[in-house]
Amino acid sequence: MVRSKKHILLGFLVSSVLAACAVGPDFISPSAPQDAAYSKGGLPKDALTADGKSQSFLTGSINDSRWWEMFQADSLNVIVDEALKQNESLKVAEANLRQSQDLLRAGYGVFFPQISASLGASRTSLAPMQSGLPNSGSIFNLSTASANVSYVLDVFGGARRQVEALRAQVDFQKYSTDAAYLILSANVVNTSIARAAYLEQIRSTEELIVLEKDQLKVAQAQVTGGTAAYATVLSIQALIASNEASIAPLRQRVSQAEHLLAVLEGVDPSHVSLSDITLESLVLPSGIPVSLPSELVRARPDILAAEAQMHVASADVGVATANMYPSISLNAGYGVANNAFASLSGPSQKFWTIGPSIDIPIFAGGSLFYAKQAAIDVYQQTQASYRQIVLTAFSQVADCLTALEHDAQALQGQSDARRYAADALKLQQISYNAGLVDYLSVLVADVQYHQASIAYLQALAQRYQDTVALYVALGGGWKEAENTLH
């Protein structure tokens, strides 16, 4: 009796040890790079000042997911919020997240006994010869009621690895949704800035055309008076025609920007909400926290999504490995049978079964082995994809930092050019009032000023858009806000 108890205890311990193990690799998050840098020179040490506005970079993390509010434009905030509520692609991402969460909840069912019940009624004809008996056949009615219970002993952890993969898939969909939020908000802000820049370029070009037409009248008068060649008139007419032609593509870009905003907001173009911002009304964020590369890999949604994909692939290796081992389940069934369905509650014939079952894979033509190898191959693919996404992220941050340096230089140059052109225009106006130059010289100076103004607007818009790109490259603060997004 003592020996029997020892055997039972030993069997229980062995079963417990086996149940605690799970074949396949245990996933470990990739270690964050400790010695990586965005560029050899590091962050710009001095503030980037252009047109009287400075921008500096500090070591730190973006803590506010509503990064676009840094531009301090209320109408811009409104349309971003509308897009976040109504965008159809975002709704798809959110539905995918809910689906993955429901699949995970369904997957947890494998850890519980599976209980089922059945009722059946049939009219059956049996041939005794099927059992080797010479008797004649019989026809009878059979009604049954039964219940079955089964429980899979996850000895090698295949079921746990499947649930682990489902849990990692939830993480992937969550971070993918965060990335969708980030990209959507960036597209709305960038498109609004671009639209504002196009509208201001149109206004400046129209003002320029008015001046050029005044210049044309003066030139025509000079030709009539014999003080200028007719070629001057033709040159000015060609310039006017060229500038008038440039307005149509700008208006087309405005229309395209508005149509894109409609798509982003989840409405048709006739109901799109538009921001009334101007480039001059936007406030340039003066201090942008730039996370270290080791922190960036824990902040960018696309990097975290790639890590989750790697986790899914790792768990799938465990599932494929477990499929090569025996699977054990406990089964029990109980039922009653009678010739009439109504008589099941009366004296009936009872039947029951109980016992374990084991399914041992012996030969599958190499299918199980190569299925495991394929899972390993996928895991290696996700590892390489993860590393590539991390490198791309570092490159994007570096591109944005250098772009903002160059934007500041370009904007300062365009600002100086506009200021010099304005000063030249004032001097020509003074000289014209003093009778030292003709009016044509004043108009030429005015044309140069408006051309410099258009170039300035383009440089200013580029600086704002590259600032948006930097916020996106840094992850936009979505990690800190992940509990409030869904």
MARZALO-228925 format. One line per 2 residues: number of its first residue (from 1); for each residue x, y, z of N, C-alpha, C. Coordinates in steps of 0.2 Angstrom, whole numbers. Last residue first. Layout:
<nodes>
NUM) X,Y,Z,X,Y,Z,X,Y,Z; ...
</nodes>
This chain:
<nodes>
486) -38,269,-133,-43,264,-135,-49,264,-130; -30,279,-127,-31,279,-135,-37,275,-136
484) -25,278,-115,-31,282,-116,-33,282,-123; -14,270,-114,-20,268,-110,-26,272,-112
482) -5,276,-122,-8,270,-125,-14,268,-121; 3,287,-119,-4,288,-120,-8,282,-122
480) 16,284,-119,13,286,-113,6,287,-113; 17,281,-133,18,275,-128,15,277,-121
478) 15,292,-140,10,288,-140,11,282,-135; 25,302,-143,22,302,-136,16,297,-135
476) 30,302,-156,24,306,-155,21,305,-148; 41,295,-162,35,291,-159,29,295,-156
474) 50,302,-168,51,301,-161,46,297,-158; 44,304,-181,50,300,-180,52,298,-173
472) 34,314,-177,32,307,-179,38,302,-179; 43,325,-174,38,322,-169,36,315,-171
470) 49,326,-187,53,324,-181,48,321,-176; 38,330,-195,41,324,-197,45,321,-191
468) 35,343,-190,30,337,-189,33,330,-190; 47,349,-194,46,348,-187,41,343,-185
466) 45,348,-208,50,344,-205,50,344,-197; 34,358,-208,33,351,-210,39,346,-208
464) 41,370,-204,35,367,-200,34,359,-202; 50,371,-215,52,370,-208,47,367,-203
462) 41,372,-226,46,366,-225,48,365,-218; 36,384,-224,31,378,-223,36,372,-223
460) 47,392,-225,44,392,-219,39,386,-218; 50,390,-239,55,388,-234,52,388,-227
458) 38,396,-245,40,389,-246,45,386,-241; 39,409,-240,34,405,-238,35,398,-239
456) 51,413,-247,51,413,-240,45,409,-238; 46,413,-261,52,408,-259,52,408,-251
454) 37,423,-260,35,417,-261,40,411,-259; 46,434,-257,41,432,-252,38,425,-253
452) 53,435,-269,57,433,-262,52,431,-257; 43,439,-277,46,433,-278,50,431,-272
450) 40,452,-271,35,447,-270,38,440,-272; 52,459,-274,50,458,-267,45,452,-266
448) 52,459,-288,58,455,-284,56,454,-277; 42,467,-290,41,461,-292,46,456,-288
446) 47,479,-284,41,476,-281,40,469,-283; 57,482,-293,59,480,-286,53,477,-283
444) 49,484,-304,54,479,-305,56,477,-297; 42,496,-300,38,490,-301,43,484,-301
442) 53,505,-300,49,503,-294,45,497,-294; 56,505,-313,61,503,-308,58,501,-302
440) 45,512,-318,46,505,-320,51,502,-315; 45,525,-314,41,520,-311,42,513,-312
438) 63,530,-314,56,530,-317,52,525,-313; 72,540,-302,71,534,-306,64,534,-309
436) 72,553,-296,78,550,-299,77,544,-303; 61,559,-291,62,560,-298,68,557,-300
434) 58,556,-278,62,562,-279,64,563,-286; 50,545,-280,46,551,-277,51,557,-278
432) 60,536,-283,55,538,-288,51,545,-286; 67,535,-272,70,538,-278,65,540,-283
430) 57,529,-264,60,536,-262,63,539,-268; 56,517,-271,50,522,-270,52,529,-268
428) 69,512,-270,66,514,-276,60,518,-276; 69,510,-256,73,515,-259,71,517,-266
426) 59,500,-255,58,507,-251,62,512,-254; 65,490,-262,58,493,-264,57,499,-261
424) 76,487,-254,77,489,-261,70,493,-264; 69,482,-243,73,488,-242,74,491,-249
422) 63,470,-249,59,476,-246,63,482,-245; 75,464,-252,70,466,-257,66,471,-255
420) 80,461,-239,84,465,-244,79,468,-249; 69,453,-234,71,459,-231,75,464,-236
418) 71,442,-243,64,446,-243,66,453,-240; 84,438,-239,82,440,-246,76,444,-247
416) 82,434,-226,86,440,-228,85,443,-235; 73,424,-228,71,429,-224,75,436,-226
414) 81,415,-235,75,418,-238,73,424,-235; 91,413,-225,93,415,-231,87,419,-235
412) 83,407,-215,86,413,-214,88,417,-220; 79,395,-222,74,401,-220,77,407,-219
410) 91,389,-223,87,391,-229,82,396,-228; 94,386,-210,99,390,-214,95,393,-220
408) 83,379,-206,84,385,-203,89,390,-207; 84,368,-214,78,372,-215,80,379,-212
406) 96,362,-209,96,365,-216,90,370,-217; 91,358,-197,96,362,-197,97,366,-204
404) 80,350,-201,79,356,-198,85,361,-197; 88,340,-207,84,344,-211,82,350,-208
402) 94,334,-196,98,338,-201,94,342,-205; 83,329,-190,87,333,-186,91,338,-191
400) 78,320,-200,74,326,-197,78,331,-194; 88,311,-201,86,315,-207,82,321,-205
398) 88,305,-188,94,309,-190,92,313,-196; 75,299,-189,77,304,-184,83,309,-186
396) 78,290,-199,73,295,-200,74,301,-195; 88,282,-194,89,286,-199,84,291,-200
394) 81,276,-183,86,280,-182,88,285,-187; 71,269,-191,69,274,-187,75,278,-185
392) 80,260,-198,76,265,-202,74,270,-197; 84,252,-188,89,256,-191,85,262,-195
390) 71,246,-184,75,250,-179,80,255,-183; 69,239,-196,64,245,-194,68,249,-189
388) 79,230,-196,79,235,-201,74,241,-199; 76,223,-184,82,226,-184,82,232,-190
386) 64,217,-188,64,221,-183,70,226,-183; 68,209,-199,63,215,-200,63,220,-194
384) 76,200,-192,79,204,-197,74,210,-199; 65,194,-185,71,197,-182,75,202,-186
382) 57,189,-195,54,194,-190,60,198,-187; 65,179,-200,63,185,-204,61,190,-200
380) 66,170,-189,72,174,-192,70,180,-196; 53,166,-189,56,169,-183,62,173,-185
378) 52,159,-201,48,165,-200,51,169,-194; 61,149,-198,63,153,-204,59,160,-203
376) 54,142,-189,60,145,-187,62,150,-192; 43,138,-197,42,143,-191,48,146,-189
374) 50,129,-205,47,135,-208,45,140,-202; 54,119,-195,59,123,-199,56,130,-202
372) 41,114,-192,45,118,-187,50,122,-190; 38,109,-204,33,114,-202,37,118,-196
370) 48,99,-205,48,105,-209,43,111,-208; 42,90,-195,49,93,-195,50,100,-199
368) 30,87,-200,30,91,-194,37,94,-193; 32,81,-213,28,87,-212,29,91,-206
366) 39,69,-214,43,75,-214,39,82,-213; 29,59,-215,33,61,-221,37,68,-220
364) 26,56,-202,21,61,-206,25,63,-212; 26,45,-190,28,46,-196,23,51,-200
362) 21,47,-176,27,42,-178,30,44,-184; 13,55,-163,15,56,-170,21,51,-172
360) 1,49,-153,9,49,-154,10,50,-161; -10,53,-142,-9,53,-149,-2,54,-150
358) -20,46,-129,-13,49,-131,-12,48,-139; -32,47,-117,-30,45,-124,-24,49,-125
356) -39,41,-102,-35,45,-105,-34,42,-113; -57,38,-97,-50,36,-98,-46,41,-102
354) -73,32,-98,-68,36,-95,-61,34,-96; -90,30,-102,-83,29,-104,-79,34,-100
352) -107,23,-102,-102,28,-100,-95,25,-102; -124,20,-102,-117,19,-105,-113,24,-103
350) -139,13,-98,-134,18,-97,-128,15,-100; -155,11,-103,-149,8,-104,-143,13,-103
348) -168,15,-92,-165,16,-98,-158,12,-98; -183,19,-85,-178,13,-85,-174,13,-92
346) -185,36,-90,-187,30,-86,-182,25,-86; -181,46,-98,-181,47,-90,-183,41,-86
344) -183,41,-110,-176,41,-108,-176,42,-100; -195,40,-116,-194,35,-111,-187,35,-108
342) -196,48,-127,-200,50,-121,-198,45,-115; -189,41,-136,-186,47,-134,-189,49,-127
340) -187,24,-136,-192,29,-136,-189,35,-133; -178,14,-133,-181,14,-139,-186,20,-141
338) -163,22,-125,-170,19,-125,-173,19,-132; -149,27,-116,-152,25,-122,-158,22,-121
336) -138,39,-108,-143,34,-108,-146,33,-115; -121,43,-104,-127,43,-107,-132,38,-106
334) -105,50,-102,-110,47,-99,-116,48,-103; -87,51,-103,-94,52,-106,-99,48,-102
332) -71,58,-104,-76,55,-100,-83,56,-103; -53,60,-106,-60,60,-108,-65,56,-104
330) -38,69,-107,-43,65,-102,-50,65,-105; -24,68,-118,-30,71,-116,-34,66,-111
328) -9,72,-125,-13,68,-120,-19,72,-118; 2,70,-139,-3,74,-135,-8,70,-131
326) 20,69,-142,13,66,-140,8,71,-137; 27,81,-153,27,77,-147,20,74,-146
324) 26,90,-163,30,84,-164,30,79,-158; 19,101,-158,16,96,-163,20,90,-164
322) 29,108,-152,25,104,-148,21,99,-152; 35,115,-163,39,110,-159,34,105,-155
320) 24,123,-166,26,118,-171,31,113,-168; 24,131,-154,18,127,-156,20,121,-161
318) 36,137,-155,35,132,-149,29,128,-151; 35,145,-166,40,139,-166,39,134,-160
316) 25,153,-161,23,149,-167,29,143,-167; 33,161,-153,28,157,-150,26,151,-155
314) 40,168,-162,43,164,-157,39,159,-154; 30,175,-169,34,170,-173,38,166,-168
312) 26,184,-159,21,179,-162,25,173,-165; 38,191,-157,35,187,-152,30,182,-154
310) 38,198,-169,44,193,-167,42,188,-162; 27,206,-167,27,201,-173,33,196,-172
308) 32,214,-157,26,209,-156,26,204,-161; 42,221,-164,44,216,-158,38,212,-157
306) 34,228,-172,38,223,-175,41,218,-170; 28,236,-163,23,232,-167,28,226,-170
304) 38,244,-159,35,239,-154,31,234,-157; 41,251,-170,46,246,-168,43,241,-163
302) 29,258,-172,30,253,-177,36,248,-175; 29,266,-160,24,261,-161,26,256,-166
300) 43,271,-151,40,271,-158,35,265,-158; 48,268,-138,43,273,-139,39,273,-146
298) 58,259,-137,52,258,-133,47,263,-133; 67,264,-146,65,258,-147,59,256,-143
296) 71,276,-139,67,276,-145,63,270,-147; 80,273,-130,73,274,-127,68,274,-133
294) 91,271,-137,89,266,-132,82,267,-130; 93,284,-143,91,278,-147,89,272,-143
292) 84,296,-132,90,292,-134,88,286,-139; 72,309,-138,74,303,-134,80,299,-137
290) 71,325,-138,73,320,-142,76,314,-138; 60,338,-136,64,333,-132,65,327,-137
288) 61,354,-142,59,347,-144,63,342,-140; 57,370,-141,61,365,-137,58,358,-138
286) 48,378,-149,55,380,-147,59,375,-145; 37,376,-162,39,373,-156,46,374,-154
284) 31,390,-169,36,385,-170,38,382,-163; 14,394,-172,20,395,-167,24,389,-168
282) 5,401,-185,8,395,-182,14,397,-177; 3,412,-193,0,412,-186,2,406,-182
280) 10,411,-204,13,416,-199,9,415,-193; 3,402,-211,10,400,-209,12,405,-204
278) -14,401,-205,-9,404,-210,-2,402,-207; -29,392,-203,-22,394,-201,-18,397,-207
276) -41,387,-204,-40,394,-206,-33,396,-204; -45,370,-209,-42,375,-204,-41,382,-208
274) -60,363,-214,-54,366,-216,-51,370,-210; -70,348,-216,-68,354,-211,-61,356,-213
272) -80,343,-229,-73,343,-226,-73,349,-221; -91,340,-237,-92,341,-229,-85,342,-226
270) -88,337,-249,-92,343,-248,-93,345,-241; -80,326,-249,-76,332,-250,-81,338,-249
268) -86,315,-235,-85,317,-242,-82,324,-243; -75,310,-222,-81,313,-224,-80,314,-232
266) -64,306,-214,-69,301,-215,-76,304,-217; -53,314,-213,-58,315,-209,-64,311,-209
264) -46,309,-224,-43,309,-217,-48,310,-212; -54,314,-235,-53,307,-233,-50,305,-226
262) -53,328,-233,-59,324,-232,-59,317,-231; -39,329,-235,-42,331,-228,-48,327,-227
260) -39,327,-249,-36,322,-244,-38,323,-237; -46,338,-253,-49,331,-254,-46,326,-250
258) -37,348,-249,-44,348,-246,-47,341,-247; -26,345,-258,-25,345,-250,-32,344,-247
256) -32,346,-270,-30,340,-268,-29,339,-261; -35,360,-270,-40,356,-270,-38,349,-268
254) -21,365,-269,-26,366,-264,-32,362,-264; -17,360,-281,-14,357,-275,-18,359,-269
252) -24,368,-290,-25,361,-290,-23,358,-284; -19,380,-287,-26,379,-285,-27,372,-285
250) -6,378,-292,-7,379,-285,-14,378,-283; -9,376,-306,-6,371,-302,-7,372,-295
248) -14,390,-308,-18,384,-309,-15,378,-305; -3,399,-306,-8,399,-301,-12,392,-302
246) 6,398,-317,8,395,-311,2,394,-306; 0,406,-327,-1,399,-327,1,395,-321
244) 3,419,-321,-4,417,-322,-5,409,-322; 17,418,-324,14,418,-317,7,416,-317
242) 17,418,-338,20,413,-334,17,412,-327; 11,430,-341,7,424,-343,10,418,-339
240) 20,439,-336,13,439,-333,10,432,-335; 31,436,-344,31,435,-337,25,435,-334
238) 26,440,-356,28,433,-355,28,432,-348; 24,454,-354,18,450,-355,20,442,-354
236) 38,458,-352,33,458,-347,27,454,-348; 42,455,-365,45,452,-360,41,452,-354
234) 35,464,-373,34,456,-374,37,453,-368; 39,476,-368,32,474,-367,31,467,-368
232) 53,475,-373,51,476,-366,44,474,-364; 51,475,-387,53,469,-383,52,469,-376
230) 49,488,-390,43,484,-389,45,477,-386; 60,500,-380,59,495,-386,53,491,-384
228) 56,517,-376,57,510,-374,56,505,-380; 52,529,-380,58,529,-375,59,522,-373
226) 41,531,-387,47,530,-391,53,530,-386; 29,532,-382,32,538,-382,39,537,-385
224) 25,519,-383,21,523,-387,25,530,-388; 34,513,-374,35,511,-381,31,516,-386
222) 29,519,-363,36,521,-365,37,519,-372; 17,513,-362,17,520,-363,24,522,-365
220) 21,500,-360,17,501,-366,17,509,-367; 27,501,-347,31,499,-353,27,501,-359
218) 15,504,-340,21,509,-340,25,508,-346; 8,492,-341,5,498,-344,11,504,-345
216) 17,483,-335,16,482,-342,13,489,-345; 16,487,-322,23,488,-325,22,487,-333
214) 3,483,-320,5,490,-319,11,491,-323; 6,469,-321,1,472,-326,2,480,-326
212) 14,467,-310,17,466,-317,12,469,-322; 5,469,-300,11,474,-301,14,473,-308
210) -3,458,-302,-6,465,-302,-1,470,-304; 6,448,-300,3,449,-307,0,456,-307
208) 8,449,-286,13,450,-291,11,451,-298; -5,445,-281,-2,452,-280,3,454,-285
206) -4,432,-286,-9,437,-288,-7,444,-287; 6,427,-278,7,427,-285,2,432,-288
204) 1,429,-265,7,432,-267,8,433,-274; -10,420,-266,-11,427,-265,-5,431,-267
202) -3,408,-268,-8,410,-273,-9,418,-272; 4,406,-256,8,407,-263,3,410,-268
200) -6,405,-248,-2,411,-247,2,412,-253; -11,392,-252,-15,398,-253,-11,404,-252
198) 0,384,-250,-2,385,-257,-6,391,-257; 1,385,-236,6,387,-240,4,389,-247
196) -11,379,-232,-10,386,-230,-5,389,-234; -8,366,-237,-14,370,-240,-13,377,-238
194) 2,362,-229,3,363,-236,-2,367,-239; -4,362,-216,1,366,-217,2,368,-225
192) -13,351,-219,-16,358,-217,-11,363,-218; -5,341,-221,-9,343,-226,-12,350,-225
190) 1,340,-208,5,341,-214,1,344,-220; -10,337,-200,-6,343,-199,-2,345,-205
188) -14,324,-206,-19,330,-206,-15,337,-205; -3,317,-205,-5,318,-211,-10,324,-211
186) -2,316,-191,3,319,-194,1,321,-201; -13,308,-188,-13,315,-185,-7,319,-189
184) -10,296,-194,-16,300,-196,-15,307,-194; 1,292,-188,2,294,-195,-4,298,-197
182) -4,290,-175,1,294,-176,2,297,-183; -14,280,-177,-16,287,-174,-10,292,-176
180) -6,270,-182,-11,273,-186,-13,280,-184; 1,267,-170,5,269,-176,0,273,-181
178) -9,262,-163,-5,268,-160,-2,271,-166; -12,250,-170,-17,255,-170,-14,262,-167
176) 0,243,-168,-2,245,-175,-7,251,-175; -1,241,-155,4,246,-157,3,248,-164
174) -12,232,-155,-12,238,-151,-7,243,-154; -7,222,-164,-13,226,-166,-13,232,-162
172) 3,217,-155,4,219,-162,-1,224,-165; -4,213,-144,1,218,-144,2,221,-150
170) -11,202,-150,-15,208,-147,-10,214,-146; -1,194,-153,-5,197,-158,-9,203,-156
168) 3,190,-140,7,194,-144,4,197,-150; -8,182,-138,-7,188,-133,-2,193,-137
166) -7,172,-147,-13,176,-148,-12,183,-143; 5,166,-142,5,169,-149,-1,174,-150
164) 0,161,-130,6,166,-130,6,170,-137; -8,152,-135,-11,158,-132,-6,163,-131
162) 1,143,-141,-4,146,-145,-7,152,-142; 9,140,-129,12,143,-134,7,147,-139
160) -1,132,-123,1,138,-120,5,143,-125; -2,121,-131,-8,126,-130,-6,133,-127
158) 11,116,-130,8,118,-137,2,123,-136; 16,110,-119,15,118,-119,13,120,-126
156) 17,97,-116,23,100,-119,22,108,-121; 5,95,-109,11,92,-106,17,96,-109
154) -9,99,-107,-4,103,-111,3,101,-108; -21,88,-108,-15,89,-104,-10,92,-108
152) -37,93,-111,-31,92,-114,-25,93,-109; -52,85,-107,-47,90,-105,-40,88,-108
150) -70,83,-109,-63,81,-111,-58,87,-109; -85,75,-107,-80,80,-104,-73,78,-107
148) -102,73,-113,-95,72,-113,-90,77,-110; -118,66,-112,-113,71,-110,-106,69,-110
146) -133,61,-120,-126,59,-117,-123,66,-116; -146,51,-125,-144,57,-122,-138,56,-118
144) -155,43,-138,-149,44,-134,-149,51,-131; -165,31,-146,-165,38,-143,-159,38,-138
142) -169,21,-159,-164,22,-153,-164,29,-152; -179,7,-165,-178,14,-164,-173,15,-158
140) -175,-6,-177,-177,-3,-170,-176,4,-170; -174,-21,-185,-175,-14,-186,-178,-11,-179
138) -163,-34,-189,-168,-31,-185,-168,-24,-186; -158,-49,-199,-158,-42,-196,-164,-40,-192
136) -156,-66,-193,-159,-61,-197,-158,-54,-194; -140,-73,-188,-147,-71,-187,-149,-67,-192
134) -127,-77,-189,-131,-79,-194,-138,-77,-193; -114,-65,-186,-119,-69,-183,-124,-71,-189
132) -104,-56,-189,-102,-63,-189,-108,-68,-187; -107,-43,-189,-104,-46,-182,-102,-53,-183
130) -114,-43,-200,-108,-38,-199,-104,-40,-193; -124,-51,-198,-118,-54,-202,-112,-49,-201
128) -134,-43,-193,-130,-47,-189,-124,-50,-192; -137,-27,-198,-136,-34,-201,-132,-38,-197
126) -150,-16,-192,-143,-19,-192,-143,-26,-195; -157,0,-194,-158,-7,-196,-151,-10,-196
124) -165,13,-184,-159,9,-187,-160,2,-189; -169,29,-182,-172,22,-183,-167,18,-187
122) -165,40,-169,-164,37,-175,-168,31,-176; -160,54,-160,-165,49,-161,-165,47,-168
120) -150,63,-147,-151,60,-154,-157,55,-154; -141,76,-139,-147,72,-139,-148,69,-146
118) -127,80,-130,-130,79,-136,-137,74,-135; -115,91,-123,-121,87,-122,-124,86,-129
116) -99,95,-117,-104,95,-122,-109,90,-120; -84,103,-111,-90,100,-109,-96,100,-115
114) -68,104,-108,-73,105,-114,-79,101,-112; -59,112,-95,-62,106,-98,-67,108,-103
112) -47,125,-100,-53,123,-96,-56,117,-99; -38,130,-108,-36,129,-102,-41,126,-97
110) -44,134,-120,-40,128,-120,-38,126,-113; -49,147,-118,-54,141,-117,-50,135,-117
108) -41,157,-123,-40,154,-116,-44,148,-114; -45,159,-135,-40,155,-135,-39,152,-128
106) -55,169,-133,-57,162,-136,-51,157,-134; -47,180,-130,-51,177,-125,-54,170,-127
104) -40,181,-142,-36,179,-136,-41,176,-131; -51,185,-150,-47,179,-151,-43,176,-146
102) -53,197,-144,-58,192,-144,-55,185,-145; -41,204,-148,-43,203,-141,-48,198,-140
100) -42,204,-162,-37,200,-158,-38,199,-151; -54,212,-163,-54,205,-165,-48,201,-162
98) -49,224,-158,-54,221,-154,-55,214,-156; -40,227,-168,-37,226,-161,-43,222,-157
96) -48,228,-179,-43,223,-179,-40,222,-172; -55,240,-175,-58,233,-176,-54,227,-176
94) -44,249,-176,-47,248,-170,-51,241,-170; -42,248,-190,-36,246,-185,-39,245,-178
92) -54,253,-195,-52,247,-197,-46,244,-192; -54,266,-190,-59,262,-187,-57,254,-189
90) -43,271,-197,-42,270,-190,-47,266,-187; -50,272,-209,-44,267,-209,-42,266,-201
88) -59,282,-207,-61,275,-208,-55,270,-207; -60,294,-195,-56,291,-200,-58,284,-201
86) -67,300,-184,-71,298,-190,-67,294,-195; -58,304,-173,-65,301,-172,-68,298,-178
84) -47,310,-179,-46,304,-175,-53,301,-173; -53,320,-186,-51,315,-190,-50,308,-186
82) -57,328,-176,-62,326,-180,-60,320,-184; -44,332,-171,-49,328,-167,-54,325,-171
80) -40,339,-182,-36,333,-180,-41,329,-176; -48,350,-182,-49,345,-187,-45,339,-186
78) -45,356,-169,-52,354,-171,-52,348,-176; -32,360,-171,-33,355,-166,-40,352,-167
76) -33,370,-181,-30,364,-182,-31,358,-177; -40,380,-173,-43,377,-179,-40,370,-181
74) -30,383,-164,-36,380,-162,-39,376,-167; -13,381,-163,-18,383,-168,-25,380,-167
72) 0,378,-157,-5,383,-154,-10,386,-160; 9,369,-160,9,374,-165,4,379,-163
70) 7,359,-150,13,364,-149,13,369,-154; -3,351,-154,-5,357,-150,1,362,-149
68) 3,340,-159,1,345,-163,-1,351,-160; 4,331,-148,10,335,-150,8,341,-155
66) -3,323,-139,-6,328,-143,-1,333,-145; 4,315,-131,2,312,-137,-1,317,-142
64) 18,320,-122,11,322,-123,9,319,-130; 31,317,-120,26,315,-115,19,316,-117
62) 45,313,-127,39,317,-128,34,314,-124; 60,313,-118,55,310,-121,49,314,-122
60) 77,319,-120,71,318,-116,66,314,-120; 88,332,-123,88,325,-122,82,323,-117
58) 82,345,-134,84,343,-128,84,335,-127; 85,357,-146,83,350,-145,86,348,-138
56) 77,372,-152,82,368,-149,80,361,-147; 74,386,-162,72,379,-161,78,375,-158
54) 68,403,-164,73,398,-162,70,391,-160; 65,416,-175,62,410,-171,67,405,-170
52) 70,425,-183,68,427,-177,65,422,-172; 74,418,-195,68,423,-195,65,425,-188
50) 81,406,-185,80,408,-192,73,413,-191; 91,396,-175,88,402,-176,87,404,-183
48) 93,382,-166,93,384,-173,88,390,-174; 105,382,-153,98,383,-155,98,385,-162
46) 118,371,-153,116,377,-152,109,377,-155; 120,357,-154,122,360,-148,119,367,-147
44) 111,344,-162,114,351,-163,114,354,-156; 117,328,-156,111,333,-157,115,340,-158
42) 131,320,-164,126,321,-159,120,326,-161; 139,318,-175,140,324,-171,135,325,-165
40) 135,306,-180,142,306,-177,143,313,-173; 118,302,-175,123,305,-180,130,305,-176
38) 111,295,-166,108,297,-172,113,299,-178; 120,281,-159,118,288,-159,115,289,-166
36) 122,267,-147,120,270,-154,119,277,-153; 125,260,-136,130,265,-138,128,268,-145
34) 114,252,-133,116,257,-128,121,262,-131; 98,246,-139,105,248,-141,108,253,-136
32) 89,235,-129,90,241,-132,97,243,-134; 87,218,-133,90,223,-129,90,229,-133
30) 71,211,-137,78,213,-140,80,218,-135; 63,200,-125,63,207,-129,70,208,-131
28) 62,183,-127,65,189,-124,65,195,-128; 52,169,-127,54,175,-130,57,180,-125
26) 59,153,-127,55,158,-123,57,165,-125; 57,141,-140,61,146,-137,56,151,-132
24) 50,124,-136,51,130,-140,55,136,-137; 39,118,-124,45,117,-129,45,123,-133
22) 37,120,-107,34,122,-114,40,122,-119; 33,113,-91,37,115,-97,34,116,-103
20) 23,109,-82,26,116,-81,31,118,-87; 20,97,-85,15,102,-87,18,109,-86
18) 31,90,-80,30,90,-88,25,96,-89; 29,92,-67,35,94,-70,34,95,-78
16) 17,85,-65,17,92,-63,23,95,-67; 20,72,-68,15,75,-72,16,83,-71
14) 29,69,-58,32,69,-65,27,73,-69; 20,70,-47,26,75,-48,29,75,-55
12) 12,59,-50,9,66,-49,15,71,-50; 21,49,-49,17,50,-55,14,57,-55
10) 24,49,-36,29,50,-41,26,52,-48; 12,47,-30,15,53,-29,20,55,-34
8) 10,33,-35,5,39,-36,8,46,-35; 21,27,-29,20,27,-36,15,33,-38
6) 17,29,-15,24,32,-18,23,33,-26; 6,21,-15,5,28,-14,11,32,-16
4) 12,9,-17,7,11,-22,6,19,-21; 20,7,-6,23,8,-12,18,11,-17
2) 10,6,4,14,12,4,18,13,-3; 4,-6,0,0,0,0,4,6,0
</nodes>
